[in-house]
């Protein structure tokens, strides 16, 4: 739902009309769907669920996602006020697998893959992949991270619930501003040439949060993270009967001095349980990690501006900061 606090009825009416029309036009195209706030969008044949997940909104900010069906990709644009120190949203794609929940003791391989970028403003940053705008994000005092997020619990029903699971296991591929993992540093582990540091802590709800943080940003990732999971069980940080219930990829958004766009493609999960490959859903044609290469058609499809109309409309609306504010709930 969109709320405006007006001081100029003509400008508000004009901008609101533009925003509503461009979102409607964007959603009408089968290759591009926009969802905001707590709405979700599912690509059933791919078993991918996209969620803006503005679970902790404030009165100055918004969160939206524009989704492309084929090949699957999404652009998430957000803005949250600078006085915030909390996570406001986690725009993400959930990777669904028939074998989940799966006990950690039975997982012989869990390959996670994704390509991503982040920058200021409203420009989509998907393929051709634009580099991460470190300078712009720093100048805009952006606080955010990029992470795979796994929830786990010995109980099947709790394992698939983000609010009831006893454990949250995160794999951070990017860290910006004052985004810090919970708890204390435990150990450094290298997986596939990527150096990770493990942090062990608890959040305000009492959930045990174990965070593997890459020491530097990894915009292209495709690795079997089962060694990271085995470290947790071998060192009794989680029990062997703990079951992975959900796997998602996205960005935790805290705050920024302006609009931020996060783009993701080639997200995939290859889950092997007891030596048997269970599922391999990916944002590209091919196997785990987007294997199969990039065709000319892939590049042409990906080069389309994902959600450019709605991004432009929101930019117009939020640019008039001195006149009114935009709020998505």
N, C-alpha and C positions, 0 to 999 in steps of 0.2 A: 504494500500500500504506500502511496506517495503523499506526503504532507508538505505544504509550503507555508511559510510564515511571511505574508506579503506586506510590502509597504508601497508597492506600485502595481495596481491591479492589471493594468494593460500589459506590462512586461511579463507578469506572472502568467496571465492567460495565454499570451503568445508562446512563452517558453514551454508551459505545460502542454499546450496543443502540439508543439513540435516534438516534445519528448514522447508523448503518448503515441503519436502517429509513427515516429521512427521505430519505436519498440514494436508496434503492431506490424509494420512493414517487415521488420527483421524477423519476427516470429513466424510470419506467413511463408517465408522461404524455407523449403524442406531441409536445406543444407545448413541452416543457421537458426538456432533457437536461443532466446534470451530468458533467463530466470533470475529473480532477485530475492533478497531477504532470506526466507526459509523455504522457498519453492524448490522443487527438484525436477530433473529431467532425466529420463532413462532411454538408453539405446538398447532395446530388449535383445536384439539378435547378437549384440556384442557383450551383453550383460555388464554394461557400464552405467553407473548412476552418478549424475552430476548434481552438486549441491552448493549453492553460495554459502550456506551455513553461517548466516549472520546471527549467531546464537547469543551474542552479548552486545546488542547495538546500543549506541548512545544517541543523543538528540542532534548531533552534528556529524552526519556521515551516511554512507551507503555501501552496499556490496551487491554486485551483479556478476553473472557469468554469461558469456555468449559461447554456445556449443556448436561445433561442426560435426555432423554425423559421419561423413566419409571423406578422407580417413578421420577417425575421431581425434578431436583437438578442442581445446577451450582457452578462452581469454577471460581472465577475471580482473575487473577494475573495481577499485575501492578507494575510499577516503574516510579516515577517522580522525577526530580532533586531536590536536597536539597535547592536550592536557591529560590524555589517557596513558595509563601504565599497564593496562590489561589487554589480553587478546579479545578482539571483538568478533572476528570471523575466521573461518577456515574454509575458504572456497576450495573444493576438491572434486576428484573423481574417485568413486568407490569401485574397486575391482572385485567382482563377485566370482566365487569358485564353488563348485558343487561339494568339494571335499572339506570345506570349512563348516564348522570349527574342526581343527585338526590338532591333536596333541603335539607339543613340541618334541616329545620323545620319538614321534613317528615321522617327523618332517626330515627328509633326507636332503632336500634342496628347496630353496625359495629364491628364485631369481626375480628381482625387481628392476624395472627399466623405466626411464623417462628422459625426455629432453625438455628443458625449460629455459626461460629468460624472464627478466624483470626490469622495468624501467619506469620513469616518471611520465605523467601524461596519459593520454588515451589511445596511443598507437598500439595496435596488436603486434606482438613480438614473436609470433610463431613463424614457421618456415616460410620463406628463407629466414632461418633463425637469426634474430638480431642479438648482438652481444649484451650481456648484463650491463646496465648503466650504473656502475658503481658510483661515479662522481655525482650524477644527478640524484640518485637515491640518498647519498650522503648530504648533499646540499639541501635537500628537502627534509632532512632529519627523519628519514623513514626507518621505522622499526618493524621488522618482519622476519620470518624464516621460511624456508622451503623444506618440506618434510614428507616422507612416507610415515603414516600413522597406523599402528597396529594395536588393536585391543585384544586382551587375552584374559582368560579365567578358567579355572578347573571345571566350572559348570557350563554346559552347552548354551543355555539360554542367556546367562550373564555374559558369556564370551562375545556374543553378537550385539551387545548393548554398550554404546559409548558411555552411558551413565551408570551402569551397574557392574561393568567389568572391574575386577580388582587391579588389573595391570594395564598400563599403556606403554608400548614399546615404540619409540620414535627413531627414525633415521633421518637426520638433518643433512641436506645437501647444500644449504645456503643459509647465511646468518647475516642480518643487516641491523645496524644501529644498536639499540639496547635490548636486543632479543637474546636472553641467556637461558640455558637449560636449567631445570630445577635440580637442586641437590649438590653433591660434591663429586669431584672428578675421581674416577676409580682406576682406570687403566687405558692404555693406548693399544689399539689393534689395527693392523693393516689388512684390508681385504681387496684383492684385485688391483693393487696399486693405489688404493684410496686409504688415507690415514684417518682413523676415527678415534675420538676420545669418548669414553663412556661416563655419563653422569647418572647418579642414583639419588632420587628424591621423591617427595610426595607433593601433590597439588592441594589446593584448598579444600577439595572434596575428599581427601584422604586416599586417592588413587595412587598406587605405586607407579611412578613414572621413571622409566629407564630410557635414556636418550643417548644415542650414538651420534656424535657431532663430527662431521667432516671438518678437518682443520682448515680447509680452504674450499671455496665454492666449486661444486661439481655440476656444470650445466648439462652434461651428457653422462648418464649413469646406466649401467647394465651389469649387475653383479649378483651372484648367489650370496645372500646374507645369512645362510644357515650357520656359518662359523660365528657370527655375532649372536645368534640365538643360542648356540651351544655353549658359548661362554657364560651366558646367563644361567643356564641349567647346571653346568659343571661347577659353578661357583655359588650355587644355591641362592641366587638372586630371585629366581622364580622356580617353582616346583616342576618336576618332569611331567606331571599330569595336567599342567596348564595348557589350555587350548587357544590357538590363534583363531579369533572369530571374525574379525574384519580387517581389511587392508585398504587404505586410501592414500592418494597422493595429492598434495596441494600446498597452500601457503597459509601460515598463521599471520594474520594482519593485526598489528597493534595500533600504529598511528603514523601520520605523515602530514607534511605541510601542504600537500596537494594530492591530486589524483595519482594513483599507482596502477600499473597494468602488469599482471603476471600471466604468462602464456605457457601452455604445456602441450606436448605432442609425444607420440611414441611411448605412451605409458603402457606397461605390461606387467603381468605376473605369471611366472611359470612355477607351479607348485608341484613338488614331487613328494608323495607320501608312501613310505615303505618301499621306496625304489620305483614307484609307478607314477609317471607324469599324469597328474589329475586334470589340470586346466592350464590353458595358455592363452589368455585374452590379451589383446594388444591393440594399440592405437594405429598400427600399421598392418598392412597385409604381410604375412610371414610369421615367423616363430618368435620365441622369447627375445625381448630386446629389440624388436623391430627388424629381425633378420629378414632377408629377402631383398634388401637394397631399396633405393629410391628411384622410381621411374620418372620420366618426363611428365607424365600425367600427374603423379604425386606432387611434383614441384608446382605444376600449374594450379592444381587444386589448393595446395597449401598456401600459395601466394595470394589467394583471395583475402581481402581484409575481413577477418572474422569479427563480426559484430561492429564494424566501423560506424554504421548509422547510429546505433544506440549509444556508442561511445561518444560520438560527436554531440549528440543531443544532451547527454548528461554533462559533458564539458561545458556546453553553452549555459546550462542551468546553473552549474556550480561556479561558473566564472563570475556571476553576479552576486558575489559574497556580500557586498555591502548593501544589497537590496533585499535579498531573501536567502533562505537556506533550504536545501533539499534533504529530505529524510526518507529512506526506505526502511520499512520494518518487516 
